Amino acid sequence: MATSIAARLAELGITLPDVAAPVAAYVPAVRTGRYVYTSGQLPFVDGVLQVTGKVGEGDGLVTAADAAVLARTCALNALAAVHALVGNLDQVTRVVKVVGFVASDPSFTGQPAVVNGASQVLGEIFGEAGVHARSAVGVAVLPLDSPVEVELVVELAD
């Protein structure tokens, strides 16, 4: 019998956070048919952004390594939104798509390495079902001056 996602999270020492409160007029996730689309999730921890600013190399910038940790937090916040909507992550049969936005210094081109923070934790949690299509996009600024934002599309069992 396959390990439940709850057991896998416990094995990895991961506790899903509470669903982050929306910062505008939207809901954290929407289900249509067998798919759940999450809104873009910021790296909130207990309702607070731990770091703000642009990602890049140099004084006053968020390092790519730190931003990858933030992308991981975003992915866990997105999974919390999925869990709150469907009640059980064992219903997830596939992580279909990850879209990561990185607030980038103009010279920064390492967006894929940053978004790996989200991709890797999804792989750790879901195994082969966590392998997904992905976009990693550099942007000028994100809400609340967040360095990273991640959204997910997951498929559910029939």
VMD Tcl script that draws the C-alpha trace (Angstrom):
set ca {
  {0.00 0.00 0.00}
  {1.29 3.45 -0.88}
  {2.25 5.82 1.90}
  {-0.32 8.52 2.56}
  {0.68 12.10 1.87}
  {0.10 12.95 5.54}
  {2.55 10.20 6.52}
  {5.02 11.40 3.90}
  {4.81 14.97 5.22}
  {5.44 13.70 8.76}
  {8.38 11.61 7.53}
  {9.85 14.75 5.92}
  {9.20 16.82 9.06}
  {6.83 19.11 7.16}
  {3.73 20.61 8.75}
  {1.40 22.33 6.33}
  {0.73 25.90 7.41}
  {-2.67 27.46 7.84}
  {-4.02 28.80 4.56}
  {-2.66 32.29 3.95}
  {-5.35 34.93 4.01}
  {-5.91 36.55 0.61}
  {-4.45 40.05 0.30}
  {-7.10 41.17 -2.22}
  {-10.38 40.00 -3.83}
  {-9.76 36.31 -4.59}
  {-9.85 32.87 -2.99}
  {-6.76 30.74 -2.26}
  {-7.83 27.87 -4.57}
  {-10.59 26.86 -6.96}
  {-11.61 23.39 -8.09}
  {-12.99 22.74 -11.55}
  {-13.63 19.11 -12.42}
  {-10.54 17.09 -11.48}
  {-8.23 20.11 -11.26}
  {-7.39 22.57 -8.51}
  {-5.81 25.89 -9.40}
  {-4.23 27.84 -6.60}
  {-3.90 31.58 -6.51}
  {-0.35 32.84 -6.40}
  {1.01 32.13 -2.93}
  {3.54 34.35 -1.20}
  {6.08 33.03 1.32}
  {4.02 33.93 4.38}
  {4.98 32.33 7.67}
  {2.34 32.91 10.34}
  {0.87 35.69 8.19}
  {4.14 37.61 7.79}
  {6.62 37.88 4.93}
  {9.98 37.01 6.49}
  {11.95 38.69 3.69}
  {11.12 41.34 1.10}
  {12.95 42.77 -1.89}
  {14.48 41.80 -5.21}
  {16.47 38.65 -5.91}
  {20.00 38.96 -7.22}
  {23.67 39.28 -6.34}
  {24.87 42.18 -4.24}
  {24.17 44.31 -1.21}
  {20.54 44.69 -0.26}
  {19.35 41.86 -2.54}
  {17.84 38.51 -1.59}
  {20.21 35.72 -2.60}
  {19.05 33.02 -5.01}
  {19.57 30.40 -2.28}
  {17.40 32.33 0.18}
  {14.78 32.89 -2.52}
  {14.67 29.14 -3.24}
  {13.79 28.55 0.42}
  {11.05 31.15 0.05}
  {9.75 29.37 -3.08}
  {9.55 26.18 -1.02}
  {7.44 28.04 1.53}
  {5.20 29.32 -1.27}
  {4.67 25.75 -2.52}
  {3.73 24.57 0.97}
  {1.30 27.48 1.27}
  {-0.22 26.42 -2.07}
  {-0.55 22.83 -0.85}
  {-2.28 24.14 2.28}
  {-4.79 25.88 0.01}
  {-5.37 22.64 -1.92}
  {-5.75 20.69 1.31}
  {-8.25 23.18 2.72}
  {-10.34 22.92 -0.44}
  {-10.35 19.14 -0.96}
  {-9.74 17.90 2.58}
  {-7.10 15.28 1.83}
  {-3.92 15.53 -0.24}
  {-4.16 11.80 -1.01}
  {-6.69 12.90 -3.64}
  {-3.85 14.57 -5.58}
  {-2.79 12.22 -8.38}
  {-0.44 14.67 -10.12}
  {1.13 18.06 -9.74}
  {0.45 19.29 -13.27}
  {2.01 22.75 -13.39}
  {4.05 25.11 -11.23}
  {4.37 28.78 -12.10}
  {6.97 30.72 -10.17}
  {7.45 34.47 -10.27}
  {10.72 35.95 -9.03}
  {11.04 39.67 -8.30}
  {14.40 40.08 -9.99}
  {17.18 42.60 -10.02}
  {17.61 43.57 -13.70}
  {20.83 41.58 -14.02}
  {19.50 38.41 -12.36}
  {18.83 35.43 -14.65}
  {18.70 32.55 -12.15}
  {14.91 32.29 -11.86}
  {14.87 28.53 -12.62}
  {17.17 27.81 -9.65}
  {14.92 29.85 -7.37}
  {11.75 28.06 -8.44}
  {13.54 24.74 -7.90}
  {12.80 25.34 -4.21}
  {9.12 24.74 -4.98}
  {9.70 21.93 -7.48}
  {12.01 19.96 -5.23}
  {9.69 19.95 -2.22}
  {6.79 18.83 -4.41}
  {8.94 15.97 -5.69}
  {9.91 15.02 -2.14}
  {6.26 14.94 -1.09}
  {4.58 13.36 -4.12}
  {7.41 11.39 -5.74}
  {6.81 10.72 -9.43}
  {3.37 12.38 -9.18}
  {5.18 15.58 -8.17}
  {7.06 15.85 -11.48}
  {5.44 18.74 -13.33}
  {5.54 21.26 -16.15}
  {6.84 24.64 -15.00}
  {7.45 28.28 -15.76}
  {9.97 30.42 -13.87}
  {9.43 34.08 -14.67}
  {11.40 37.15 -13.65}
  {9.25 40.18 -12.83}
  {9.90 43.75 -11.73}
  {7.89 43.60 -8.51}
  {5.48 41.30 -6.66}
  {2.70 42.04 -4.15}
  {3.91 43.38 -0.80}
  {7.47 43.46 -2.21}
  {7.67 39.66 -1.94}
  {10.74 38.15 -3.60}
  {8.81 35.08 -4.86}
  {5.27 33.94 -5.69}
  {4.21 30.41 -6.69}
  {0.99 28.96 -8.03}
  {0.06 25.31 -8.63}
  {-2.28 23.26 -10.75}
  {-2.95 19.77 -9.40}
  {-5.07 16.91 -10.70}
  {-7.32 14.94 -8.38}
  {-8.50 11.36 -8.48}
  {-11.90 10.72 -10.05}
}
mol new
graphics top color blue
foreach p $ca { graphics top sphere $p radius 0.5 }
foreach p [lrange $ca 0 end-1] q [lrange $ca 1 end] { graphics top cylinder $p $q radius 0.2 }
display resetview
